[in-house]
Amino acid sequence: MTPAGRAQAAIDLLDEIIAAARAGGAAADTLIARYFKARRYAGSKDRRAVRDLVYRAIRRAGEPPVTGRAALLGLAREDAELAAAFDGSPRGPARIEPDEAVAPAGVVPDWLATRLAGTLDPAEQATLLDRAPLDIRVNGLKATRDQVLPMIADAVPTPHAPMGLRLPEGTNVEALPLFADGLIEIQDEGSQIVTEVAGARPGMTVVDLCAGAGGKTLALAAAMRGEGRLIACDADRARLSRLGPRAERAGIGAVETRLLDGGREGEALVDINGMADVVLVDAPCSGTGTWRRNPEARWRLTPARLDRLVALQARLIRVAAALVRPGGSLTYIVCSLLNDEGADQVAAFLKDYPEWVAATEAPMAGRQHGAGFRLTPAADGTDGFFVARLQRPC
Ligand SMILES: C[S@@+](CC[C@H](N)C(=O)[O-])C[C@H]1O[C@@H](n2cnc3c(N)ncnc32)[C@H](O)[C@@H]1O
């Protein structure tokens, strides 16, 4: 592809990504993969170059751009080589006109800037859009970190999480035999750290209320060393169905799965009311802490969507509380740095449940924030998380 052809491909993809963000469609990564699947003639260098252009344009625009062309023109203002690719050639973008729409540069949409400013300074906000490292977790059921470390070129231990390894950017983890054999899983170091806060141990009854495809469930299972009862729940059938094969690969014995009915979650859980030693609520959230991986997610968020998420989180934390046995604990996690979804949510819970107590023991990284702890890309080099462990009295 010529530079102009790459620029046009980036514009086409950005148009798709903007439309998907408006309509709640697929994520940028999925759309890029689909785009190239239909264009097998594009070589790996072209794919990398187009992908890089697309992500640079997404990261640069805080507000959803009006068009893909406006998004790329914004980038071209700061990159003379890219501006030259708007050359009007048959497969390239038309020449730049003086009065064209150009996406303004910014970190977050205006409506969100005020909310974030109250909790993160501008430098910290900018790091929400840094490139994220590639972290894996070694599956303690099958290997130690020291055993796996020399088996992956240029891997280094993560700074805090004891089973984490950081790999060079671009490593194709899923193609490694270690992955197929269940010795490793892709998991951000921050995600490993907040899961550890739950304190799952062998022999316990543990419920993962929002298990999704099981990223944290697998880590809980490893901490339980295959002993005890682990129940993974979610309201999304497709996500939950991906857990089985992953658990099998990881050598995890029995994980019960329960599909929940959104709005009536408690109904499928009545038989385990008041029985769990540990309940994990990795709640659906705005994902402000994972913008490094999905920078276009900030174009999807609206005030109404955030309000809906906050209401859902408040309900799920209470559904979870009913499952905890006296003396057990509930760990609430969001991969968001907005107080509405983290510290405020837990403060409201503790007001309604005054006999419950927030644990003060610090995680392996992060700082106290309200009744919980917060990890940030700026301070910890991890995705952004809020986590709080809430103890039910005996
Ligand atoms: C942050 S994601 C979980 C990620 C997962 N724990 C992991 O580590 O990979 C939040 C999950 O909550 C689920 N969810 C949404 N509404 C729910 C509900 N009413 N009850 C249970 N889970 C729900 C979503 O389907 C999504 O999988």
The ligand as an ORCA input file, in Angstrom:
! r2SCAN-3c Opt
* xyz 0 1
  C     -15.994     -5.847     34.166
  S     -16.860     -7.073     33.334
  C     -16.280     -8.540     34.103
  C     -14.928     -8.978     33.664
  C     -14.487    -10.297     34.246
  N     -14.707    -10.386     35.658
  C     -13.018    -10.543     33.949
  O     -12.181    -10.433     34.848
  O     -12.719    -10.849     32.793
  C     -18.459     -6.936     33.980
  C     -19.371     -8.087     33.666
  O     -20.631     -7.840     34.282
  C     -21.592     -8.505     33.523
  N     -22.931     -8.045     33.903
  C     -23.654     -7.026     33.397
  N     -24.856     -6.967     34.006
  C     -24.873     -7.970     34.924
  C     -25.857     -8.423     35.858
  N     -27.030     -7.821     35.965
  N     -25.548     -9.476     36.623
  C     -24.332    -10.103     36.514
  N     -23.386     -9.708     35.639
  C     -23.653     -8.668     34.859
  C     -21.190     -8.210     32.094
  O     -21.749     -9.126     31.208
  C     -19.676     -8.301     32.198
  O     -19.219     -9.577     31.829
*
